Amino acid sequence: MRDRDEDLREYFAGELKTATETLEKKVKQVGSNAQDECADMRMQLDRTTKKVTAGLQELDEEVETLRTTTRDEVGQLRGKLDEELKELKDSFFDELNRLFSQLREVKISRDDMAELLFELGMRLKGTEFVPELVEAAEEKYAIPPESLGSEKPRPSRRFGR
């Protein structure tokens, strides 16, 4: 019986050793597979990070280009507007000087002066006279109606235009 016990022990020891070796191989294989998958995931993460970084860099460059272009356009527009404003101021003061020089040559009443300044203001504003004022000017200064027109009022003859 001892031999039989000894044989069974040897048999089970062998089976246990074989099972242990099989399990060790499976554990090593699972560990190796996990390392391979981890390495694959790291590579995918690196590729994705590079793509995102490249995309962000392109976006930054595009934003910078648009910002520069917009700043240049605003600068050009500002320059044009400053130039137009200067021309408008010059035109206004030239017209004002011309009218004042005419006023020095001709004596004019306060009412006529008020009308003149009103007319200048309306021209600068770009609006038409009220129809009653046009009619009154026609009657008072004997201006033919066709000379005033309905599109844009014309100055009266006494202002030298």
Beta strands, then each sheet from edge to edge (+ up, - down):
end
